Amino acid sequence: MITVRLARVGTSKSPFYRIVVTDSRAKRDGRHLENIGTYDPRAKEGAQSFVINHDRLAFWRGFGAQLSGEVGRLVERNPAVKAA
């Protein structure tokens, strides 16, 4: 099964995540098919903390990709992604 989930790339005590499309059996930070966005939970006020390529998300969802719990919550909070 294909999954859209977070892969941590930040340093210790400074989390930063890539939103990746991967096989559900792969490790969290392991091999992935495509990087489609980023998420910075510590972004400053006014800075964009969640960025995703809407076209690629729709493409992978068309192939049956499932969103992980956290990615699903992030997508729900962003109305532009909901429409896709």
C-alpha positions as CSV (number, residue, x, y, z in Angstrom):
1,M,0.0,0.0,0.0
2,I,1.2,3.5,-0.8
3,T,1.2,6.0,2.1
4,V,1.7,9.8,2.3
5,R,3.4,10.5,5.6
6,L,6.0,12.5,7.4
7,A,9.8,11.8,7.3
8,R,11.8,13.6,10.0
9,V,14.9,15.5,8.7
10,G,15.5,18.0,11.5
11,T,18.2,17.9,14.1
12,S,17.7,17.0,17.8
13,K,15.2,19.3,19.5
14,S,14.6,21.1,16.2
15,P,12.1,19.0,14.3
16,F,11.5,19.5,10.6
17,Y,9.6,17.1,8.3
18,R,9.3,16.3,4.7
19,I,5.9,15.0,3.4
20,V,6.8,11.9,1.4
21,V,5.0,9.3,-0.7
22,T,6.3,5.9,0.3
23,D,5.5,2.2,0.6
24,S,3.8,1.5,3.9
25,R,6.4,-1.2,4.7
26,A,9.3,1.2,4.5
27,K,11.0,2.8,7.5
28,R,9.9,6.3,8.6
29,D,13.1,7.9,7.4
30,G,13.9,5.3,4.8
31,R,13.4,5.0,1.1
32,H,10.5,7.0,-0.4
33,L,9.0,7.4,-3.9
34,E,8.6,11.2,-4.0
35,N,8.9,14.3,-1.7
36,I,5.8,16.4,-2.1
37,G,6.0,19.0,0.7
38,T,7.4,20.1,4.0
39,Y,6.1,20.8,7.5
40,D,7.8,22.9,10.1
41,P,6.1,22.7,13.5
42,R,8.3,25.4,15.0
43,A,7.8,28.0,12.3
44,K,7.7,31.6,13.4
45,E,4.4,33.6,13.4
46,G,3.6,34.7,9.9
47,A,5.9,32.1,8.3
48,Q,4.4,29.2,6.3
49,S,4.7,26.0,8.3
50,F,3.0,23.6,5.9
51,V,3.8,23.5,2.2
52,I,2.5,20.8,-0.1
53,N,2.3,20.3,-3.9
54,H,-1.5,20.0,-4.4
55,D,-1.2,18.5,-7.9
56,R,1.1,15.7,-6.8
57,L,-1.0,14.9,-3.7
58,A,-4.1,14.6,-6.0
59,F,-2.1,12.4,-8.4
60,W,-1.0,10.0,-5.7
61,R,-4.4,9.9,-4.0
62,G,-5.7,8.9,-7.5
63,F,-3.5,5.8,-7.2
64,G,-5.0,4.9,-3.9
65,A,-2.4,6.4,-1.6
66,Q,-3.6,6.7,2.1
67,L,-2.8,9.7,4.2
68,S,-1.2,9.1,7.6
69,G,-3.0,10.5,10.7
70,E,-0.9,13.6,11.0
71,V,-0.8,14.4,7.3
72,G,-4.5,14.0,7.2
73,R,-4.9,16.5,10.0
74,L,-2.6,19.0,8.2
75,V,-4.5,18.6,5.0
76,E,-7.8,19.2,6.8
77,R,-6.5,22.5,8.3
78,N,-5.5,23.8,4.9
79,P,-8.6,24.5,2.8
80,A,-6.7,24.7,-0.5
81,V,-5.7,21.0,-0.2
82,K,-9.3,19.9,0.7
83,A,-10.6,21.0,-2.7
84,A,-7.9,18.9,-4.5
